[in-house]
Amino acid sequence: MKSYFFKIFFLILIFFVLSNLFSQQKISGKIISENDMVITQVLVVNISNDKKTYSDAAGNFEIEACLNDEIRFSKAGYERAAKRIFDYNSSLNVVLIRIPEEIKEVEILNLTGDLNKDSKRLAKEDKVAKLQENIGLPKPPEKPREVPAELKKVLIAAAFGSVNVQAVYDLISGKARKQKRWYKYEDVQDKISWIRKRIDDEYFVDSEIPAERISEFLEFSFIIKPDVESAVKNKNLSRAMLGIETVIPIYVERLKNSTTNQLKSSTK
């Protein structure tokens, strides 16, 4: 009987040892460029368990992995890299190589030395180049919108004896004000949509921002850090993410304080 229990105990012990040996652990590391510059917002994916995360503002990352798992690293503008886990104790230092970008040929102009003539010539040639580039490809406005009436323009027109009755009506009725407010709302929603199409919700959820509040947080970041909205307008995701990283702790702290105050109010 004792021998039987000893065998059972021994099997259980082996099971726990093997479980701990092959269980997933956190693997951390840092991602830099070939010039030793940190690279932020690199997508880090464990191919074996489909776990993914992003490198932070300092280029650091942490992800769950088992021995022999393959971790891949990718970011727009850089060559993809991959690492296999052979040791839990060593940090993964990853170097991403930037993909060379083709630069348009620069034309060297023969200048006369006369600033007035040269400036006119350059302006003319710039217009010709732009026209040639756009021939057959007219660029329509991103959003066809009715231009809201402006009080200043209406007053200037009236001073010259021209009165736009519709513009006057729009100002008096409040239509122009509502249009501006709606256009501003649409623009903010477009910027929020642009970010959310490029960043997984998991990134925000991992930062303690509930999925249903992601859009609210992004709008909050535009207010607290105007550089974020400016970066989105210029289609610069990396710069936008740097700003978002600084706003996340502020928003999370306010969210926690709000939840605490609501709990206190409900218990009174």
Backbone bond lengths (Angstrom), bond angles and torsions (degrees), N, CA, C in turn:
res aa  C-N    CA-C-N  psi(-1)  N-CA   C-N-CA  omega(-1)  CA-C   N-CA-C  phi
1 M - - - 1.480 - - 1.520 111.24 -
2 K 1.339 115.33 -44.58 1.460 118.78 178.93 1.523 110.93 -61.75
3 S 1.326 115.48 -39.26 1.453 119.82 179.56 1.525 110.79 -63.10
4 Y 1.346 117.13 -36.96 1.469 121.77 179.77 1.527 110.41 -64.43
5 F 1.352 116.67 -47.88 1.464 120.57 -179.89 1.529 111.42 -65.14
6 F 1.304 115.69 -34.94 1.461 119.38 178.57 1.526 110.43 -63.82
7 K 1.358 115.87 -41.12 1.464 119.46 178.42 1.525 111.49 -63.78
8 I 1.337 116.17 -42.00 1.472 120.76 179.26 1.526 109.95 -62.02
9 F 1.339 115.63 -45.79 1.461 120.65 179.95 1.531 110.78 -61.69
10 F 1.333 115.24 -41.22 1.465 120.29 -179.15 1.537 110.78 -64.80
11 L 1.328 117.19 -40.48 1.471 121.48 179.18 1.526 110.83 -65.97
12 I 1.336 116.40 -41.13 1.469 120.33 178.51 1.518 110.52 -63.52
13 L 1.341 115.21 -41.56 1.461 120.42 -179.93 1.533 110.36 -62.19
14 I 1.330 116.16 -44.24 1.468 120.54 178.44 1.531 110.61 -62.00
15 F 1.345 115.53 -39.93 1.470 120.20 -179.46 1.530 110.90 -60.72
16 F 1.335 116.75 -45.84 1.463 120.42 -179.77 1.535 111.71 -66.87
17 V 1.321 115.79 -37.58 1.472 119.20 179.06 1.522 110.16 -63.85
18 L 1.341 115.80 -45.29 1.464 119.83 179.98 1.526 111.43 -67.08
19 S 1.329 116.29 -36.73 1.467 119.97 179.20 1.514 110.77 -62.57
20 N 1.332 115.36 -43.87 1.465 119.27 179.26 1.521 111.77 -68.55
21 L 1.353 114.27 -32.82 1.459 118.70 -177.05 1.529 111.23 -68.29
22 F 1.361 114.21 -40.90 1.463 118.61 -174.96 1.530 113.64 -101.20
23 S 1.326 117.44 3.52 1.469 119.56 179.30 1.517 110.44 -72.28
24 Q 1.313 115.31 155.53 1.447 120.27 -179.32 1.531 110.94 -72.70
25 Q 1.311 114.27 142.96 1.452 120.68 176.75 1.515 109.07 -130.99
26 K 1.310 116.05 166.28 1.454 121.51 -179.77 1.532 110.24 -80.21
27 I 1.317 115.27 127.42 1.453 122.16 175.25 1.525 107.87 -110.54
28 S 1.306 117.25 130.41 1.464 120.10 -178.91 1.524 109.95 -122.15
29 G 1.321 115.17 164.53 1.447 119.96 179.24 1.510 111.75 -177.22
30 K 1.315 115.56 -171.19 1.464 121.54 -178.41 1.521 109.02 -138.67
31 I 1.346 115.01 143.07 1.457 120.51 -178.59 1.524 109.58 -115.12
32 I 1.321 115.82 126.07 1.463 121.21 -179.42 1.534 109.75 -131.79
33 S 1.325 115.01 168.40 1.461 120.40 176.62 1.521 109.26 -91.88
34 E 1.339 116.30 176.71 1.465 119.72 177.77 1.520 111.84 -66.42
35 N 1.347 116.18 -14.09 1.472 121.09 177.54 1.524 112.24 -99.14
36 D 1.335 116.22 16.06 1.474 122.70 179.10 1.524 112.78 64.57
37 M 1.339 117.44 27.20 1.460 121.71 175.34 1.523 108.42 -98.34
38 V 1.347 116.56 137.48 1.467 119.35 -179.93 1.526 109.59 -67.00
39 I 1.325 116.03 146.32 1.464 121.34 179.23 1.529 107.91 -117.99
40 T 1.305 116.05 120.76 1.465 121.31 -178.74 1.521 111.12 -94.62
41 Q 1.332 115.23 161.62 1.461 123.04 175.63 1.526 113.94 53.85
42 V 1.330 115.81 39.44 1.471 120.97 171.37 1.524 107.77 -83.39
43 L 1.317 117.43 131.41 1.462 121.08 177.86 1.527 109.10 -75.96
44 V 1.343 116.02 121.92 1.466 122.22 -179.16 1.528 107.49 -112.52
45 V 1.336 117.18 119.91 1.468 121.27 -174.80 1.525 110.51 -127.09
46 N 1.342 115.56 130.19 1.464 121.37 171.95 1.521 107.14 -89.48
47 I 1.333 117.62 110.09 1.458 122.03 -174.94 1.525 111.47 -63.65
48 S 1.328 118.13 -29.00 1.465 121.79 -175.00 1.527 113.01 -74.44
49 N 1.344 116.39 -42.29 1.470 118.61 -176.31 1.528 113.52 -114.18
50 D 1.337 116.48 3.52 1.468 123.05 177.65 1.535 112.38 64.02
51 K 1.323 117.73 19.34 1.462 120.76 174.27 1.517 108.55 -75.83
52 K 1.332 116.50 145.71 1.465 118.78 178.42 1.519 110.62 -147.19
53 T 1.322 114.38 154.57 1.458 121.71 179.05 1.527 108.07 -155.25
54 Y 1.333 116.85 -177.13 1.463 121.35 178.80 1.527 109.01 -129.64
55 S 1.313 116.17 149.72 1.461 119.56 174.50 1.520 109.01 -71.79
56 D 1.344 116.51 145.63 1.466 120.38 -175.88 1.529 111.31 -87.28
57 A 1.338 116.08 -168.41 1.465 121.28 -175.79 1.525 112.40 -63.96
58 A 1.333 117.83 -18.69 1.462 121.08 178.71 1.523 112.16 -101.04
59 G 1.342 116.42 5.62 1.462 120.34 179.89 1.520 113.82 84.45
60 N 1.337 117.57 2.19 1.467 120.97 -177.71 1.525 111.33 -85.84
61 F 1.348 116.20 153.73 1.462 121.42 177.24 1.523 109.18 -147.79
62 E 1.319 115.84 162.96 1.468 122.40 177.17 1.523 107.56 -149.43
63 I 1.330 116.90 133.57 1.459 120.42 -176.69 1.522 110.09 -150.44
64 E 1.342 116.91 150.13 1.454 121.43 178.37 1.532 109.97 -76.16
65 A 1.344 115.37 139.42 1.464 119.18 -179.05 1.518 110.63 -161.08
66 C 1.328 115.15 155.84 1.462 122.87 172.71 1.523 108.59 -109.29
67 L 1.306 116.05 166.75 1.452 119.91 176.43 1.517 110.43 -60.14
68 N 1.299 116.17 139.38 1.461 125.27 179.69 1.532 113.86 76.99
69 D 1.337 117.84 2.36 1.468 120.10 174.81 1.528 109.80 -69.27
70 E 1.331 115.97 148.09 1.460 120.58 176.70 1.524 109.93 -101.33
71 I 1.334 116.52 126.68 1.463 122.48 179.15 1.529 108.23 -108.89
72 R 1.332 116.73 128.81 1.460 120.46 -179.94 1.530 110.50 -112.46
73 F 1.315 114.71 148.30 1.461 121.79 -177.04 1.525 108.65 -128.10
74 S 1.329 116.29 127.35 1.464 118.85 -179.07 1.522 111.52 -144.48
75 K 1.317 114.63 144.24 1.457 122.11 177.03 1.522 108.13 -156.45
76 A 1.323 116.29 140.39 1.463 120.58 -179.60 1.521 110.12 -57.87
77 G 1.328 115.95 132.84 1.461 120.82 179.02 1.515 113.50 93.10
78 Y 1.365 117.13 -3.01 1.471 121.30 -179.48 1.521 109.82 -128.68
79 E 1.335 116.27 152.25 1.457 120.99 174.59 1.526 109.94 -70.40
80 R 1.320 116.10 142.50 1.464 120.13 179.72 1.528 110.21 -70.12
81 A 1.330 116.14 144.46 1.467 121.46 178.67 1.528 109.57 -127.64
82 A 1.321 116.13 159.15 1.464 121.10 -179.98 1.529 109.78 -144.00
83 K 1.332 115.10 144.74 1.466 121.70 177.88 1.526 108.49 -135.64
84 R 1.348 115.73 144.20 1.469 120.22 176.13 1.524 108.69 -109.16
85 I 1.331 116.34 140.40 1.462 121.87 -175.95 1.534 110.27 -84.57
86 F 1.321 115.79 117.18 1.453 121.19 177.51 1.526 111.96 -116.95
87 D 1.318 116.22 -14.89 1.465 119.46 -176.00 1.522 108.86 -151.79
88 Y 1.344 117.22 127.19 1.455 120.98 -179.74 1.531 112.26 -71.86
89 N 1.310 116.33 -26.46 1.471 120.20 -170.96 1.530 113.78 -83.47
90 S 1.328 117.11 -17.06 1.462 118.61 -177.30 1.533 110.72 -95.31
91 S 1.323 115.64 142.72 1.459 121.76 179.31 1.525 109.62 -81.84
92 L 1.334 116.22 144.01 1.461 120.79 179.35 1.529 109.81 -89.99
93 N 1.300 116.80 113.56 1.459 121.24 175.01 1.523 107.96 -102.88
94 V 1.322 115.69 114.60 1.463 121.46 -173.00 1.522 109.90 -112.21
95 V 1.326 115.90 133.67 1.463 121.78 177.46 1.521 108.51 -113.43
96 L 1.326 116.58 121.50 1.463 121.12 176.67 1.526 109.51 -100.89
97 I 1.302 115.61 136.62 1.467 122.02 -179.57 1.528 108.95 -97.76
98 R 1.321 115.72 126.43 1.459 119.89 179.70 1.527 110.43 -70.79
99 I 1.333 115.62 138.39 1.459 121.21 177.53 1.530 108.51 -79.82
100 P 1.334 117.99 125.52 1.468 120.06 -179.41 1.523 111.26 -59.00
101 E 1.339 116.23 137.73 1.455 121.42 178.54 1.524 109.87 -103.69
102 E 1.317 114.56 135.39 1.461 119.22 179.62 1.522 109.69 -73.78
103 I 1.331 116.33 129.10 1.458 121.93 179.85 1.520 109.33 -103.94
104 K 1.322 115.36 134.73 1.458 119.47 179.82 1.525 110.57 -62.63
105 E 1.323 114.93 145.28 1.454 120.85 179.21 1.526 110.50 -62.82
106 V 1.317 115.23 134.02 1.461 120.64 -179.54 1.515 109.14 -97.55
107 E 1.329 115.54 125.75 1.461 120.33 179.96 1.524 109.46 -90.61
108 I 1.336 115.94 129.46 1.467 121.21 178.97 1.529 108.29 -93.72
109 L 1.319 116.10 121.65 1.459 121.59 -177.20 1.522 110.78 -95.00
110 N 1.314 115.44 146.11 1.463 120.89 174.83 1.529 108.76 -85.96
111 L 1.321 116.37 107.32 1.458 121.19 -176.81 1.523 110.32 -91.33
112 T 1.340 115.45 151.59 1.465 120.99 -177.68 1.509 112.47 -87.75
113 G 1.331 116.16 -20.33 1.463 119.61 -174.61 1.512 112.25 95.93
114 D 1.333 116.97 -14.33 1.466 121.97 176.37 1.524 107.43 -86.83
115 L 1.328 116.90 109.74 1.457 122.11 -174.48 1.521 111.52 -57.62
116 N 1.333 116.89 -39.95 1.466 120.58 -177.49 1.530 110.66 -65.18
117 K 1.347 116.35 -46.74 1.463 120.59 -179.34 1.525 111.44 -67.99
118 D 1.344 115.37 -45.23 1.466 119.61 -177.01 1.517 111.94 -63.35
119 S 1.343 117.23 -40.49 1.466 120.70 -178.81 1.519 110.68 -64.22
120 K 1.364 117.00 -39.68 1.463 120.52 178.10 1.527 110.63 -66.91
121 R 1.328 116.20 -39.16 1.461 121.36 -179.21 1.527 110.97 -64.97
122 L 1.323 114.51 -45.42 1.466 118.94 179.68 1.522 110.93 -62.64
123 A 1.323 116.34 -43.29 1.463 120.10 -179.97 1.523 110.40 -61.80
124 K 1.319 117.14 -41.01 1.456 121.85 -179.75 1.523 110.92 -65.52
125 E 1.324 116.66 -45.57 1.461 120.28 -178.59 1.524 111.67 -67.53
126 D 1.334 117.82 -33.94 1.458 120.60 176.10 1.525 110.37 -62.84
127 K 1.336 116.48 -41.35 1.455 120.90 -179.37 1.524 110.72 -66.68
128 V 1.339 116.08 -39.74 1.462 120.06 179.18 1.525 110.46 -64.01
129 A 1.336 116.08 -44.65 1.474 120.20 179.84 1.523 110.78 -61.85
130 K 1.322 116.17 -41.13 1.463 120.31 -179.49 1.522 110.30 -66.59
131 L 1.343 115.93 -39.76 1.459 120.41 179.18 1.522 110.70 -64.58
132 Q 1.357 116.58 -44.13 1.459 120.78 179.39 1.523 111.67 -62.15
133 E 1.319 115.33 -36.85 1.469 120.09 -179.14 1.517 111.54 -67.75
134 N 1.341 115.41 -31.16 1.461 119.28 -174.77 1.523 114.05 -100.08
135 I 1.359 117.14 1.91 1.464 119.53 -179.53 1.529 110.01 -60.37
136 G 1.306 115.09 126.45 1.455 120.29 179.01 1.513 113.55 80.08
137 L 1.329 117.30 -4.38 1.459 120.63 -179.67 1.526 109.81 -129.18
138 P 1.318 117.39 65.03 1.466 119.24 179.56 1.514 110.69 -63.19
139 K 1.301 116.06 133.64 1.458 121.18 -177.13 1.527 110.16 -94.68
140 P 1.323 117.16 108.30 1.459 119.59 -179.54 1.522 110.11 -74.50
141 P 1.308 117.43 159.88 1.461 119.57 177.06 1.519 109.96 -63.87
142 E 1.333 116.46 144.15 1.458 120.49 -177.59 1.527 111.05 -59.31
143 K 1.331 115.67 -39.40 1.454 119.81 179.33 1.519 109.19 -138.93
144 P 1.332 118.06 112.28 1.460 119.22 176.86 1.527 109.40 -68.88
145 R 1.295 116.30 111.13 1.466 121.07 -176.88 1.528 111.11 -126.50
146 E 1.299 114.22 147.14 1.452 119.47 172.05 1.528 108.09 -74.60
147 V 1.317 116.46 127.86 1.460 120.54 -178.35 1.526 109.72 -72.85
148 P 1.338 118.52 121.70 1.470 120.76 178.96 1.521 111.67 -63.50
149 A 1.314 115.87 147.09 1.465 120.88 178.15 1.526 110.05 -66.76
150 E 1.344 116.04 141.94 1.461 122.22 179.19 1.526 109.04 -114.80
151 L 1.309 117.20 129.34 1.465 121.61 -178.10 1.524 111.11 -58.88
152 K 1.338 116.42 -41.75 1.458 120.69 -177.83 1.522 111.03 -61.66
153 K 1.336 116.22 -44.25 1.464 120.23 -179.42 1.521 111.60 -66.68
154 V 1.331 116.78 -38.16 1.468 120.60 178.83 1.521 110.62 -64.18
155 L 1.343 116.69 -41.86 1.466 120.87 -179.56 1.534 111.04 -66.71
156 I 1.336 116.58 -40.03 1.474 120.19 179.27 1.534 110.15 -64.71
157 A 1.350 115.69 -43.46 1.463 119.93 178.96 1.524 110.95 -62.76
158 A 1.343 116.24 -40.62 1.468 120.72 179.75 1.522 111.31 -64.55
159 A 1.341 115.97 -35.39 1.467 119.93 179.47 1.523 111.57 -63.88
160 F 1.358 116.03 -26.70 1.465 120.25 178.85 1.535 112.00 -98.84
161 G 1.339 115.18 16.01 1.463 120.21 174.55 1.508 115.19 82.48
162 S 1.342 118.41 13.23 1.465 121.89 179.56 1.519 109.35 -116.34
163 V 1.326 115.79 121.58 1.461 120.33 -178.37 1.523 109.62 -117.87
164 N 1.336 115.99 121.88 1.455 121.71 176.29 1.531 107.57 -92.72
165 V 1.325 115.32 102.02 1.469 120.75 -174.47 1.529 111.45 -60.62
166 Q 1.339 116.58 -41.78 1.465 120.31 -178.86 1.530 111.14 -63.40
167 A 1.359 115.92 -41.94 1.463 120.03 179.64 1.528 110.79 -63.83
168 V 1.337 116.32 -40.48 1.476 120.72 178.06 1.516 110.00 -62.69
169 Y 1.336 117.26 -43.15 1.466 121.71 179.71 1.534 110.76 -63.05
170 D 1.362 116.24 -42.72 1.473 120.51 -179.63 1.523 111.36 -61.31
171 L 1.341 116.25 -37.45 1.463 119.98 179.40 1.517 111.45 -70.73
172 I 1.324 117.04 -44.29 1.461 121.24 -177.66 1.527 111.49 -68.56
173 S 1.336 116.39 -41.86 1.472 120.56 -176.91 1.529 112.86 -75.22
174 G 1.336 116.69 -16.09 1.464 119.75 -177.98 1.504 113.36 90.99
175 K 1.345 117.50 2.31 1.466 121.24 -179.03 1.530 111.07 -61.45
176 A 1.351 116.86 -42.67 1.468 120.43 -178.32 1.526 110.81 -61.82
177 R 1.326 116.49 -41.06 1.472 120.92 179.84 1.530 110.71 -64.99
178 K 1.339 116.22 -42.03 1.468 120.26 179.11 1.530 111.24 -65.04
179 Q 1.351 115.76 -38.14 1.461 119.49 178.68 1.520 111.28 -61.70
180 K 1.332 116.22 -46.63 1.470 120.32 -179.58 1.523 110.78 -61.28
181 R 1.336 114.69 -42.43 1.464 118.44 -179.25 1.525 110.59 -65.05
182 W 1.334 118.14 -39.84 1.461 121.97 -179.83 1.523 111.66 -68.79
183 Y 1.326 116.63 -41.89 1.459 120.72 178.63 1.532 110.94 -61.96
184 K 1.331 115.53 -39.99 1.469 119.62 178.83 1.527 110.38 -63.97
185 Y 1.341 115.75 -41.13 1.468 120.49 178.44 1.530 110.27 -62.92
186 E 1.346 116.99 -44.82 1.463 120.84 179.31 1.519 111.49 -60.33
187 D 1.333 116.63 -42.73 1.465 121.06 -178.91 1.523 111.08 -62.60
188 V 1.336 116.85 -41.95 1.465 121.01 179.22 1.523 110.31 -64.15
189 Q 1.334 117.09 -42.85 1.459 120.82 179.92 1.528 111.75 -64.46
190 D 1.345 115.79 -36.17 1.464 119.97 177.60 1.533 110.60 -64.57
191 K 1.340 115.94 -41.06 1.470 119.80 179.62 1.529 110.75 -66.48
192 I 1.328 115.81 -40.43 1.470 120.26 177.85 1.532 109.83 -62.39
193 S 1.325 116.29 -44.45 1.466 121.62 179.49 1.527 110.78 -62.07
194 W 1.332 117.14 -38.34 1.466 121.58 -179.64 1.522 110.88 -61.71
195 I 1.346 116.19 -41.89 1.470 120.15 179.16 1.522 111.02 -69.16
196 R 1.338 116.86 -45.03 1.456 120.14 -174.17 1.529 112.47 -68.29
197 K 1.331 117.28 -23.43 1.463 120.31 175.94 1.521 111.40 -73.66
198 R 1.343 116.45 -19.24 1.467 120.60 -174.30 1.530 113.36 -109.14
199 I 1.324 116.85 -13.16 1.473 120.67 -179.86 1.527 109.11 -127.40
200 D 1.319 117.10 127.36 1.466 121.34 179.80 1.522 110.87 -64.60
201 D 1.333 115.82 146.12 1.462 120.66 177.35 1.525 111.31 -58.71
202 E 1.339 116.20 -28.17 1.464 120.88 -177.70 1.530 111.59 -59.47
203 Y 1.328 116.48 -33.47 1.463 120.80 179.39 1.535 110.46 -59.49
204 F 1.340 116.47 -44.15 1.453 120.57 -179.02 1.536 110.97 -74.19
205 V 1.338 115.95 -40.59 1.468 119.93 -179.58 1.526 110.28 -62.18
206 D 1.335 116.99 -40.49 1.466 121.12 177.33 1.528 111.86 -63.34
207 S 1.330 116.05 -21.63 1.471 120.80 178.89 1.521 111.55 -94.25
208 E 1.350 116.52 15.57 1.469 123.98 175.81 1.534 112.93 73.75
209 I 1.321 115.95 26.75 1.463 120.47 173.98 1.524 107.41 -106.63
210 P 1.340 118.47 115.04 1.468 120.68 -178.83 1.526 111.60 -57.19
211 A 1.320 116.68 146.09 1.469 121.34 -176.94 1.519 111.94 -56.38
212 E 1.352 116.28 -37.57 1.463 119.44 -177.38 1.531 112.88 -74.80
213 R 1.332 116.72 -6.80 1.471 120.32 -179.46 1.527 113.12 -111.74
214 I 1.321 117.67 7.52 1.466 120.52 -176.88 1.524 111.34 -61.52
215 S 1.325 116.77 -47.71 1.473 120.16 179.95 1.521 110.78 -62.32
216 E 1.320 115.58 -40.37 1.477 120.17 178.00 1.524 110.21 -61.81
217 F 1.338 116.18 -42.12 1.469 120.04 179.10 1.523 111.74 -62.90
218 L 1.339 117.38 -42.89 1.458 120.68 -178.48 1.527 110.91 -63.66
219 E 1.330 116.60 -39.96 1.465 119.95 176.66 1.530 110.06 -64.73
220 F 1.328 115.73 -37.87 1.463 121.42 176.82 1.526 110.36 -62.83
221 S 1.328 116.84 -39.54 1.469 120.59 -179.19 1.524 111.09 -66.97
222 F 1.347 117.33 -32.73 1.462 120.29 177.28 1.531 110.78 -63.25
223 I 1.339 115.48 -34.88 1.472 120.27 -178.15 1.527 111.02 -78.02
224 I 1.344 116.29 -47.04 1.457 120.94 -177.45 1.531 111.73 -71.43
225 K 1.335 116.16 -37.42 1.465 121.73 -176.43 1.527 108.78 -129.72
226 P 1.332 118.45 84.23 1.474 121.46 -178.52 1.524 113.62 -55.06
227 D 1.349 117.11 -23.90 1.463 120.26 178.60 1.528 111.52 -60.71
228 V 1.340 116.74 -28.42 1.464 120.49 179.96 1.528 109.79 -66.02
229 E 1.324 116.67 -47.95 1.467 121.02 179.11 1.523 110.61 -63.45
230 S 1.332 116.10 -38.91 1.461 120.65 178.68 1.527 110.88 -64.12
231 A 1.338 116.51 -40.65 1.470 120.80 179.51 1.524 111.08 -65.59
232 V 1.328 116.78 -39.10 1.464 120.67 178.34 1.522 109.91 -65.66
233 K 1.319 116.43 -40.66 1.466 120.94 178.52 1.526 110.60 -59.64
234 N 1.345 116.32 -35.28 1.462 121.81 179.96 1.530 112.68 -91.21
235 K 1.356 116.43 8.22 1.472 122.55 178.63 1.530 111.92 59.19
236 N 1.325 116.99 37.19 1.463 121.94 -179.46 1.535 108.17 -108.25
237 L 1.329 116.45 90.82 1.460 120.70 -175.22 1.524 112.53 -66.36
238 S 1.323 118.25 -42.13 1.467 121.40 -178.19 1.530 111.08 -59.59
239 R 1.330 116.26 -45.15 1.460 120.09 -179.97 1.531 110.88 -66.40
240 A 1.333 115.47 -38.24 1.466 119.32 178.26 1.523 110.69 -62.64
241 M 1.349 116.44 -41.10 1.457 120.48 -178.43 1.522 112.24 -67.84
242 L 1.319 117.50 -33.52 1.459 120.26 176.84 1.521 110.12 -61.16
243 G 1.341 115.89 -41.83 1.459 119.84 177.92 1.518 111.81 -68.20
244 I 1.341 116.09 -41.34 1.467 120.81 -179.91 1.519 110.91 -61.22
245 E 1.343 116.48 -38.89 1.475 120.93 179.29 1.529 111.58 -57.21
246 T 1.340 116.99 -36.41 1.471 120.43 -178.44 1.527 111.95 -78.11
247 V 1.342 116.79 -23.69 1.465 120.14 -177.24 1.529 111.73 -87.02
248 I 1.327 117.46 -27.25 1.467 121.29 -176.71 1.533 112.87 -52.73
249 P 1.356 119.66 -49.97 1.474 118.79 -179.37 1.532 112.35 -60.81
250 I 1.317 117.49 -36.41 1.465 121.37 -180.00 1.523 110.28 -64.32
251 Y 1.335 116.02 -47.17 1.462 120.46 -178.26 1.531 111.23 -66.07
252 V 1.330 116.82 -44.13 1.472 121.12 -178.86 1.527 110.32 -61.63
253 E 1.341 116.79 -41.05 1.464 120.77 179.53 1.530 110.42 -63.95
254 R 1.332 117.09 -43.61 1.465 120.55 178.14 1.523 111.24 -64.13
255 L 1.321 115.78 -37.86 1.463 120.42 179.47 1.523 110.89 -64.72
256 K 1.338 115.82 -42.00 1.474 119.73 178.68 1.525 110.99 -65.45
257 N 1.335 116.77 -42.87 1.464 120.76 179.10 1.523 111.21 -63.26
258 S 1.339 116.14 -38.97 1.463 120.60 179.30 1.523 110.73 -64.58
259 T 1.339 115.96 -42.18 1.465 120.63 179.33 1.521 110.98 -65.03
260 T 1.330 116.08 -41.06 1.466 120.70 178.98 1.525 111.12 -63.16
261 N 1.326 117.38 -43.80 1.468 121.67 179.83 1.520 111.51 -64.39
262 Q 1.339 116.50 -37.27 1.468 120.14 178.45 1.522 110.78 -66.08
263 L 1.343 116.15 -38.85 1.458 120.17 179.13 1.527 110.87 -65.73
264 K 1.339 115.53 -41.20 1.462 120.34 178.81 1.536 111.19 -63.53
265 S 1.327 115.35 -40.81 1.471 120.08 -179.52 1.521 111.10 -66.15
266 S 1.337 115.83 -37.17 1.466 119.87 -177.51 1.531 112.01 -72.37
267 T 1.329 117.01 -23.72 1.472 120.07 -179.33 1.521 113.07 -88.14
268 K 1.344 116.70 -10.37 1.483 119.38 -179.88 1.529 110.47 -77.87
